[in-house]
Amino acid sequence: MRAGAITAAASVLALLASPAWAGEALLGVYAHDIDDQISNGHFEEGPQIVGGVRTAALDELAFLYRPRVHLIVGVNTHHGGTNYIATGLSWRFHPAGGDRFYVEPGIGLAIHDGHVNLPSPYEQGITLVEAQKRFRDYQTKLDLGSRVLFEPEISFGWKATGRLSVELSWIHMSHAQLAGKQNPGLGDFGLRAVYRYGVDR
């Protein structure tokens, strides 16, 4: 995934961010693999660079209360860290009235290139050296338990100008134990800039 899928996602991002579409471009820096009381963190180091696009509220999906569609790519800056691509729906609310401040929860699916189902150190028939290696892997590597994960997220935004916003953002990924008991989860928390292009609906 690290090269081909990220290149493909970048192409989709560029297409969706073209002037023919109305929406938002996102770019931020996140603390990666945090212990947020839902994810177990902290196995991985380095900040996560997260970029993506988000459509305007879609009248075509009025039966779902006009969600926005998001597509994000997370690239870890530390060697061996987990990268991911996620897409889903989000809904924007203005609890304070007006449009300056907003809250935007969302839900989607993600695919990642991290570890999945590391071999057990307790498997019968393996050598002591192999068992020790596997045990170190269990202690030091993030095993997310499934290649495909749910991706709930929430953002708290401030609209600085008609085009620019700033969001405090939390992104979580896990499989909710649907793929087994191995489910430490992955949490990223950070700040991102949002550029609004086209005409919002």
Secondary structure as GFF3:
##gff-version 3
##sequence-region A 1 201
A	DSSP	alpha_helix	4	16	.	.	.	ID=ss1
A	DSSP	beta_strand	23	31	.	.	.	ID=ss2
A	DSSP	beta_strand	48	55	.	.	.	ID=ss3
A	DSSP	three_ten_helix	59	64	.	.	.	ID=ss4
A	DSSP	beta_strand	68	76	.	.	.	ID=ss5
A	DSSP	beta_strand	84	90	.	.	.	ID=ss6
A	DSSP	beta_strand	101	112	.	.	.	ID=ss7
A	DSSP	alpha_helix	128	140	.	.	.	ID=ss8
A	DSSP	beta_strand	148	150	.	.	.	ID=ss9
A	DSSP	beta_strand	153	159	.	.	.	ID=ss10
A	DSSP	beta_strand	164	173	.	.	.	ID=ss11
A	DSSP	beta_strand	186	197	.	.	.	ID=ss12
###
